């Protein structure tokens, strides 16, 4: 509740750098520094001092702007945007001393730039750690791709499952299109007789999308988005109805 006792706001927007209370009490610097504790997975930044959620061991962090304090320096910042290469504070302290920062789950720390990048960007064939740091594309032979990703054979890197068996070569060695007979297509995909995957939305549309023409040449029933579609290739009749 705001200080005037007239307005209730969510805890998640207290001390977040944006005023939500009409009396502005949710962003009062003294309150944010001395009273408020950030929610889990958030860290409080206050100018030259970074105070952790426990508020027991303040860690001194030098600020580029050490004299002039901006209102958004006193705020709770989501841990997943700290040390991500983007300045979210005027003083940029969220991007300093990143060698001492622990990336949150789902993020990976670059070896030289100390940036926290998304795990799906590691071994994806592109360099995402910034200038002069290629650590996200090193040792990919030993890297385990995230869930819903598939690993190319040579060179080893990860591509999303949606790119596997889609008639396009996304791996340099073509391995994403080489084992389609044993591949199971994902959600909202139709599996052609040759094992390749196409969007369910293009089945029975009078256009051949499977190389073996199996998406147009025989009758089948499938469900998608709470609808059933019955297709007869002989007459190209489409009947749709809601369940």
Secondary structure, 3 states (H helix, E strand, C coil): CCCCCCCCCCHHHCCCCCCCCCCCHHHCHHHHHHCCCCCCCEEEEECCEEECCCCCCCEECCCCCCCCCCHHHEEEEEHHHCCCCCCCCCCCHHHCCHHHCCCCCCEEECCCCCCEEEHHHCCCCCCCCCCCCCHHHCCHHHCCCCCCEEECCCCCCEEEHHHCCCCCCCCCCCHHHCCHHHCCCCCCEEECCCCCEEEHHHCCCCCCCCCCCCCCCCCEEEEECCEEEEEECCCCEEEEEEC
